[in-house]
């Protein structure tokens, strides 16, 4: 009996559909559960590091060309958090071509090239740099050739390899999650009025992924009010360096990872700077 092969659905490659032979079954995990597994920068790096393990799932002990796998891993690391969403129509066509490949008794140019073409086009649709698309496409083609030459279930192996790498590209390329809103340090809060302060340079306290740079900016992202770094547990405290204006201030929080990878911006962070109560005349 063929080992299960991972086939993406029409809209996204996150919820994997298990295929055994030619029978389609329901997803084994929910979309949210799968997406959550790769929500942080470190989780994405770990999944890339584990790529050889996943490539061996369909054919344990198969020979993997080290230089090709390393090239794929390097390309994936270069796009972590930097890609947009793939075209839904492109993924639909990819799936259709993939099913044709799986139904074939062997891999040939006629049934594999349409799969590889849509692999490339789906990566292009995310905004991936052309050189990276070409490099990944070449690597996947080489991996397929090795699979055809060295495995007895080459159709399963080639289909799984191509889908796995496309899925992983889209998953690790998604923008890093937006930070949750921080809160004012207790010493800076006007009693009974969360979000209100009389300190023009208050301290904000929050959490995110460990060892990331956190920026407090205006909501347009054009001015930085303060910056800090999360500790090993993801906690941070940032004292603003640019003063708030009296009245309502609309800010946001952005995380920045290694290599300048920026997260999505947080929801609006509303802070109100109240005027200090004037003192009465000295007698």
Buried (B, 14 or more C-beta within 10 A) or exposed (E): EEEBBBBBBEBBBBBBBBBEEEEEEEBEEEBEEBBEBBBBBBBBBEBBEEBEEBBBBBBEEBEBBEEBBEBBBEBBBBBBBBBEBBBEEBBBBBBEBBBBBBEBEEBEEEBBEBBBBBBBBBBBBBEBBEEBBBBBBBBBBBBBBBBBEBBEBBBBBBBBBBBBBBBBBBBBBBBBBBBEBBBBBEEBBBEEEEBBBBBBBBBBBBBBBBBBBBBBBBBEEEEBBBBBEBEEEBEBBBBBEBEBEEEEBEBBBBBBBEEEBBBBBBEEBEBBBEEEEEEEEEE
